[in-house]
Structures are given as structure tokens and as C-alpha cells.
Amino acid sequence: MTENSKQNETLMNDATPSFLVEDMIIDRFSPMYWRVDGPQTMSFAITDYENGFEASFRSRATTDLVGVSWDSHDNKDHQFLAYETKYDYSGMVWDFDIELSPSMPVLNNETLTPTLTIQYTENDETKVAYVVLFNYANQPSSRTAHIQIDWDSVKAGFSATDSFPVSNIQRISFSGFTSSYNGHSTIPLAQAEDGYIRITNSVTTGVNAKLVLKRVSIAPHDYGICSSYDDHYDLNPKRIVSNMAALGYQGFVNHYCGMSKYPEMSWKNDIGKWQIPDTLTTNENVVNPCARKWHEHFAEALHDVGMQPIFGVSFEMYSLAANGFWAQRDWNNNLGRTGYEPPSYFFSMSDQSALAYLNKVFVEFADMMNIGGCDVFMQIGEPWWWYNQGSNLPCIYDYPTKLAFNADTGLYAPDLGTIYEAMNKTGTPYDEFKAWLRNKLGQTCRDIRSTVKAQYPSAQVCPLIFFPTIRTEIETLVTDINYPSEHYSYPNFDFIMTEAYDWILEARLNTAYQAVSTIPTQDLNYPENKVAYLAGFVPDETIAHVYGFDKTKPYRTPIWQRVFGDMSNNDSLGLMKQFIWAYPQVMADSIVIDAAQLPNTFYVGNTPYTAITDDTPYPPEIYL
């Protein structure tokens, strides 16, 4: 390691930040900072409503119950954007109005009584108290009421007789459920049931009624940020946008619409499974109403601050409601599955029902963007033929694919073996099958673009290409069939998005540079200003081991140094946008981009670090 490289591995003590962090005062229980969460069988969203919030939900099973929560410790925000941690609720009175949906029981229902769940700590033990709301309501037999809770005298239990300490409360939660709720037996409902809880006119008075909120002020910079619905479905979208703007992000935001939270689904008795809709047959909406509402509010919030989303949709089906008939399969008929638990599966590009579903997903998300006042920008997220990583068998043998290949060529799909063995199998029908698969992928992506443009003629649509799986040192079948360059070339798409995070995690920044400097421009003919780039990412503790890092060691900052170094290398290229993956990582590590010190310096909280722009190896001590 050179002396310069050694210096690069250390923090820069002489940097002086130009950003400002101020203290604001907010009411405890401020509407934007509530969260919502529940079981996978439910859908839910928390959004602004009048001067408060609405937590909307869809129940599909008898045990479905959603929690609408206030956390005494803010673990969702950047250290310069978080509200003060305060566990003591004593000396405070809380007034608010509540409105429950007609599908919920009235406040004083004897068997299904709406409550406020209090999680507190006493003698180092976590305990729970249930405050029955009708005891503190001005209209106890209604679904609409004014409620006043004096935390010094509040009591739990149906008759409000049980005292509990209020000096160390971790979380409070409203429970959202319909009148069909039965906590003792999980049975799918005959039809999904929608509900909501609305909290408005919230006022806190007395001691502990106010909280200090950090608010950083950062000059706008050119780097963009990614967000992901699967990661922050539980938050108010306005909270996310407010934080992005405060951190100086502007212009484009790349948003992954996910695959586990947006799908509508229903129970099918004949197969005993949840299933996503067969929209080709029924023309049903494929995005559930809660996800729809969340994304409409998200787009509107971005539009209000002058930011433009790019919504990305992947080729994945979440396992809970996946239609196995629509999935890619290997030679042994195993589903093409990711390594996540629970897994996701990949849509076959030959099944007409699967393709109808996928195209409708894109149009519906484009609709949400349009309703929010934004131009339509859509990203086809990492489209590819999968392979099962345990066996290395390619997932190119689902029945519709084999049938379509035969119909197009008169040939039968041959056994190509593993992704490595396939490279040695040439001539008829091997060459024809490989070419056909590559063409099918490219044409599927172009068809999605055509579908979106049929609805929104001015829409901009791009593919996302992950080059580390295509430009591998050892060529494999998937590097061949997953790069239909003739289809991906400009102007077949309006712009292109690339990523190369594996190379960054391997400290191969010179190789990563090719993902923006040469491959999209020279191979695919895109002008530089129509090339967007996903930089990053920093794996969290749950997956650090996958990349060889020891989660107990300080591995995160060295990765950030290379993420910023990688972007610095690309600054002069005149790209459409460089995006950091992603919002949760930026929040967790309190990353600050100080425009005055770019491209060499970034901050982790108050600590400045220099970007590493070359192939300097990672410190050996951070590896397993």
C-alpha cells in the first residue's frame, strides 16, 4: 500500500463542514413520524390526512391486525434528522381526535375493543399495558371521538383499573383490525376487508410534551439517492422525501417498487394458497390499494419539492403469493428462486399470463406517478433469465418457454447442463436456443416500454443492467443470454441505467468505471447524458457475510469511501445522474454530502472521510 493510500484509509481531520444542523421543537406524536406495520397477509400505508395522518389497511385473514406506532427512540432517521429520544411520558396530557373506519368495531365494543398498546420497561423487563380507548373518549359508543389521555393518571384494562409506570415507555401503538378479527384462528377471509384509523388535531401539553428535532441544512448537490418500498413501506412517504430534500438531494430519485409489499393477492381454496391476480383473465388491478395510495403520496411529495421519481419494477414474484405456473424453471423443473428467505421467483418471459401481469404492474405504477403530478419515468429492474445458485442450472425450461421455442424454430429446447457446461455446447439446436433466449429477453423489455408508451407517449423507459453478472472473468450461459445488446442499444430505450456494486465491494474501481465510461456508450451507443448509474451499496449486518465482511468489524466506512470514490471517478463524464443505494443505508450511517467538499470528502455524521478512487485493497481486518 502506498503512503497516499494509507492516508486515504484514514479520516480527514482538517475538513471543516459547511452544513448546518439546527434544533427545532416539535410536538410529541407529530403526525409525520408515526409508523405502520403488520403481517405479510395484510397491506397497509400511513399517509398525511388533514392535520394528522391516516393509517389505511387491507385485511385478508381473521388474525390480521396492524400496528400504528410511535417509537420513543427514533431509529429510522439520520442523526441530523431524528427527533429526540424521550422515554418519559409523565406530566403530559395528550388530546386528539380519532376516526375509525365503518369496518372497525365501535370504541366500546365488548369483545373487540380498540386499544392503545403501551410497551414499557420496568426493572429491566419489557412489559405491555392495554389502554382501552373508550374510557377516555367523549363518545365511547362511536367510531369518531375526541380522546384525552393524562399520562399521570392513565390506567390500563377494560375497566381502567390497572396502573403502570409511564417513565420508561418504548413504544405506543394503535391496533387496526376489522370486525372479522379473531386472534385465535387464522382463516382466510371470504373477501378482503379495508379499514383505516385517522388521528387528527393532536395536541400535547405539559412536561415532556415537546421534542427536539434535528434538522440539517445542506446545499444542493448533484448526487441522487435510491429508495425502496420493501425497505420503508412502514413510513410516511412525506417523511422520506422531507429527509431527502434536507440532505441536499435534488432532481431524479430512483425508487424500487419492490416485490413483497405491492402485490394484490387473494386466497384460492382449490389450491390452498395465496395468489396474485390473473389479470389477463380478470383485468383486476395487480397493485393493492394501500401500496397505490403510498406511491401516489410519494410521487406528490417528490413533485412538491421539485424532484422526479424513476419507478423501478423487477421480474420477481414474492413466494407467499407466487403463481408457480408463471415462474422460470430449471431442467429438473425446480422453480427459479433467489437466495433470500423467504425466496422470490422469476417471471417466465414466455407465459402470456405472466407477461400480462408484468406489463400491468408497469402501467399501474406509471399511473401513480402521473396522479402525483410527475412525468413518467420507468425502470425495468434487472431483467434476466435466472439460474439456481445451488445447482448452477439455468432456469430456461418452464413449459411455455419450451413450447414457444419449438413454435418459433421447429426445434426442441436442449439440455444445456450447468451455466458453465453450456458454453461448450455449440451447433444446432444449442446455438439457436441461446440466441432465441437472448432475443426473448430483449424483446420482452422492449414490449414493456411499448406498453408504457401506449398509455403515456412521452414516458421515458430504461433497462437496469447489472454488469458484474454479464462481464464475468469466466463467460457463462447467463452472461451470454442476459445481454441482448442489439435490443438494449440506443435508441431502443430512452436512457439506460447501470450498476456495478460487486466490483466496488471487491475494490475493483477501475473495472467499475467501465460500467459507465465505455460499455453503455461504446457498446450500446447511449450519449453520456442518457446514462444513469447506481453506485453502492453498503451491505447491512444481515448480509455482510455474503460479501466476506465481518459484521462485528468496522467494514461500512471503507465501503462508503469507495462508493464516493467511484462516483468521483465518474463526475467528469456528464452522466444523467449518479444514485447512491440507498436511503436506509444513508439514514443508518448518517451519510452527509457536503457540496463544498466534493468530490474528495464526505461525512459519516460529523466525521469527514476522504474518497478512495483507485483499487486500494480493503483493510484485511474487516474480513471474516
Sequence and secondary structure as in RCSB ss.txt:
>XXXX:A:sequence
MTENSKQNETLMNDATPSFLVEDMIIDRFSPMYWRVDGPQTMSFAITDYENGFEASFRSRATTDLVGVSWDSHDN
KDHQFLAYETKYDYSGMVWDFDIELSPSMPVLNNETLTPTLTIQYTENDETKVAYVVLFNYANQPSSRTAHIQID
WDSVKAGFSATDSFPVSNIQRISFSGFTSSYNGHSTIPLAQAEDGYIRITNSVTTGVNAKLVLKRVSIAPHDYGI
CSSYDDHYDLNPKRIVSNMAALGYQGFVNHYCGMSKYPEMSWKNDIGKWQIPDTLTTNENVVNPCARKWHEHFAE
ALHDVGMQPIFGVSFEMYSLAANGFWAQRDWNNNLGRTGYEPPSYFFSMSDQSALAYLNKVFVEFADMMNIGGCD
VFMQIGEPWWWYNQGSNLPCIYDYPTKLAFNADTGLYAPDLGTIYEAMNKTGTPYDEFKAWLRNKLGQTCRDIRS
TVKAQYPSAQVCPLIFFPTIRTEIETLVTDINYPSEHYSYPNFDFIMTEAYDWILEARLNTAYQAVSTIPTQDLN
YPENKVAYLAGFVPDETIAHVYGFDKTKPYRTPIWQRVFGDMSNNDSLGLMKQFIWAYPQVMADSIVIDAAQLPN
TFYVGNTPYTAITDDTPYPPEIYL
>XXXX:A:secstr
  HHHHHHTSB TT     EEEEEEEETT GGG EEE  TT EEEEEEETTEEEEEEEEEETT  EEEEEESS  
SS TTT B      TTEEEEEEEEE TTS  TT SSS  EEEEEEEETTEEEEEEEEGGGGBSSTTSSEEEEEEE
TTT  BBTTT B    SSEEEEEEEE  TT  TT   EEEEEEEEEEEEEEEEEEETT EEEEEEEE    S EE
EEEHHHHTTB HHHHHHHHHHTT  SEEEEE  SSSSB  EEETTTTEEE   HHHH   SB HHHHHHHHHHHH
HHHHTT EEEEEEESEEEGGG  GGGB B TT  B B SSSS EEEB SS HHHHHHHHHHHHHHHHHHHHTT  
 EEEEES    EETTTTEE    HHHHHHHHHHHS       STTGGGG  STTHHHHHHHHHHHHHHHHHHHHH
HHHHH TT EEEEEEEGGGTS SS  HHHHHT  HHHHSTTSSS EEEE HHHHHTT HHHHHHHHHTIIIIIT 
  GGGEEEEE     TTTGGGGTB TTS  HHHHHHHHHHHHHHHGGG  SEEEES HHHHHHHTEE  GGGTTT
EEEETTEEEE   S     GGGB 
